[in-house]
Amino acid sequence: MPAVRIKKIHIKGLRGIRKEVILPLEQKSIVLYGDNGAGKSSITDVLEWFYKGKISHLSGEEIGKSGVEGLRNISLPDAQEAFFYIEYSDSGLNCTKKLEVKKGALKQSVSNDDQKFNDFIDASQRENLLIRYKELADFVLSTKTEKLSGLSAIIGFSDVTDIRGVLKKALNEISRELKNRNFDGSINVQQSNLVKQLGQNITSEKHFVRALNELIAPLGIDKKIDKLADIEEVITSIKKPTDNLIIEQNNFLNGIKDFTSNLKTQTISIQDTYQEYEKQFSSIRCNVENLKNIVLGNLLDAGEIVLKNGQYKSQSCPLCLQPKDTTELLKEVRKRIESVQKIKLEQEKLSQNKEDFDELISIPIESLNVLLRNKILLQEEYKGIKTKLEAVKASLLDYVSETEQEITLDRDLKSLNDLKIHVTELAVIEAECEVVRKPLEVKMKDNKFTEALVKIEMSKVAYGQIEALKREMVIIDKQKSSFESIYAEFVKKQKEGLEVFINNFSGLIDEYYQFMNPGEPIKDVKLITVEDGEELVGVSIRFKFFDNEVSPPHKYFSESHLNCFGIAFFLASVKAFNKENKFILLDDVISSFDTNHRKRFADLLIEKFSDYQIILLTHEKQWFEYVRTIVKNKNWLINTLKWSEENGASINEDVLNLRDRIESNIASGTSEKLGNDIREYLEHILKIFAYHLEVKFKFLFNDTNEDRMSFELLSALKGQLLKCGTEFAGSQSLLDRTLNSVFIGNKDSHDASFNPTMGDLKAFWKDVIDIENLLYCGECKHNVSLKFYDEGAKRIRCKCGKKNYHWLK
């Protein structure tokens, strides 16, 4: 789908627009002038609400997260509708978005629910469509991390970063599992069990089967083990009902022995991981300023929003009310926020270390829980073991309790010496288990079948666990290797892709910045990536200042230069990434630009963005005059916004709407202000005719050139027509009659004793239409113009040539 342009905007009852503002753009660019408070930003706010569902500079705790609560015009009665209608070059996207009061609550609705429209809005939300003056320096002054996030959101790179994050997380989890599961240690424990039961270090399945056959040979049974599946048959043949209790208790005691053996090997990892966490925790806590910033983080964020959005106008600190330049205050707040960001990154690492520790220590805790749930521990001879196991669990939970402590609390974590799980404690448990096992061993020795049975059972379990652990370790190790290869290749491609993009994008930014700042000592402005090890953590801005490479910009740039960079970044992002929309809105962006930058910015828009539809809003009168001059012949629209208590913001009416109203009032017999409307329409068409026929006027200063009255315009046009066009002699009476009729329009525009009748007004309108038909072609919709002058035939004409006259230059 080709990128869309706007054909029409219609706003009613929103922000400063109480009645309505209609912009019949017809895909053309427009420059709109209006004094401060005239309502220009109302158009910006409503457009942002339509596309984004919120108004960024209005969002806040008191207004609401979206800012929509401040969107509906405060003077609008609940029963009246408030809406935004937009008409596109693609009619399938046309939509009305309403904001209504229903049962005391604001309700939003859209008229277009087509999937094509929804996809268009979703895609448009990733584009840069509008920018306000106060947002210009946001990217420049943001932190490295915020720059990366902002840029990623625009270019869709955040999706790539998310994928990288998922891969990295998966790799970390697999590596952590491989480490925490302690496969080698667990295999060694079971290998020791095999040695204890069979008296041999088993190296293969064949070896294991041979050792079992050696074990059962003295029993004289008519059974032989050829494969692992034969073991159960041997067990069944020699097992007696009385053996179950012995096997069950022996298995349980072996389980405790396995737990203590595994915990001995895990203890080093647990202590090392906790010690690392405790050091990192203390490092953050030992800096008092860090703790203050952590506590004040939310306050600083809120302060930045207030200062950035322009909601706070006073040149003082909003908290202490001491005199303070708010621009400088915003810089200081952002500097502190950057410090907080560093601490937050440290906290994120601390949080990740806590997750690692929790996962590591959860393994022995869960194993302990399984042992403690066994009913065997209720027997009298096992109570001592149970007490000691519970003590070990309490020691493990002490670690967990310490890592749950909030960093802002006034207490350090316990040192490792206070939390150690001593190997001697585990040895005591193992010794007590052997004491309980002795009677079982006596019973086993009294019966060689029972003794062999227990050894077979224990060996089978140990060998099964070894094989299962080996298989699981191989699978996880393969997964780890695969993820390492995938991640390494992904990082390589990501870095290559980002660097290509950054270089190209930086080239656009530098091109636009240099265009607005020719001959200045700031060169080669570019974005650079910031990495911490292999991790991409941010984006910074670097440039040459008097041939020295420096960073960041706000250390050297004036406010005007910062804003130049901000607009260069915005326009570069538009050029590089806006795919759905072919328009941009610029709201008073040159307020702090010096004179030279203002001119160069206007030239930049005309030269570099001629293929875009631009909506340019400004309250700078002189700049408006300059822009109006350079866009007059470039098919731009030019208009003015004004504000009144009755209507709120309103726009000078389009001439076609004015004509429709005149003819409607004549048809209905409504004479109120009709003469004034006809005079305004006449002045409009006379200015167009005078322009196309190059009618000469006496020079006047400033706005008086634009405000010439109908009598002066018509007199000058009459003189030009009769002087240069021999075929206009027959129209002299029409011209004279219309000059006389101007009296009616003037009197109807001011308090006067003369009250024109409807007949007078109809006659005046008839004269105006005849004047218009004299020089305007209804077929090709163009005026007779010197642009279409035929030098050989000495004739002027409209575009199609149907309306033409003899003309002497």
Secondary structure as UniProt FT lines:
FT   STRAND          6..12
FT   TURN            15..16
FT   STRAND          21..23
FT   TURN            26..27
FT   STRAND          30..33
FT   TURN            36..37
FT   HELIX           40..52
FT   HELIX           56..58
FT   TURN            61..63
FT   HELIX           68..70
FT   TURN            74..75
FT   TURN            78..79
FT   STRAND          83..88
FT   HELIX           91..93
FT   STRAND          95..102
FT   TURN            103..104
FT   STRAND          105..110
FT   HELIX           115..124
FT   TURN            125..126
FT   STRAND          130..132
FT   HELIX           133..135
FT   TURN            136..137
FT   HELIX           138..141
FT   HELIX           144..155
FT   HELIX           157..180
FT   TURN            181..182
FT   HELIX           183..198
FT   HELIX           205..216
FT   HELIX           217..219
FT   HELIX           228..230
FT   HELIX           231..238
FT   TURN            241..242
FT   HELIX           243..286
FT   HELIX           288..308
FT   TURN            309..310
FT   TURN            318..320
FT   HELIX           326..372
FT   HELIX           375..378
FT   HELIX           380..382
FT   HELIX           383..403
FT   TURN            407..408
FT   HELIX           416..419
FT   HELIX           423..445
FT   HELIX           448..516
FT   TURN            518..519
FT   STRAND          522..532
FT   TURN            533..534
FT   STRAND          535..545
FT   TURN            546..547
FT   STRAND          548..550
FT   HELIX           553..555
FT   HELIX           559..577
FT   STRAND          583..587
FT   TURN            589..592
FT   HELIX           595..608
FT   TURN            610..611
FT   STRAND          613..618
FT   HELIX           621..631
FT   TURN            632..635
FT   STRAND          637..644
FT   TURN            645..647
FT   STRAND          648..651
FT   HELIX           655..668
FT   TURN            672..673
FT   HELIX           674..692
FT   TURN            693..694
FT   HELIX           702..705
FT   TURN            706..707
FT   HELIX           710..724
FT   HELIX           726..731
FT   HELIX           732..749
FT   HELIX           758..775
FT   STRAND          776..777
FT   TURN            778..781
FT   STRAND          782..783
FT   STRAND          785..790
FT   TURN            791..794
FT   STRAND          795..797
FT   STRAND          804..806
//
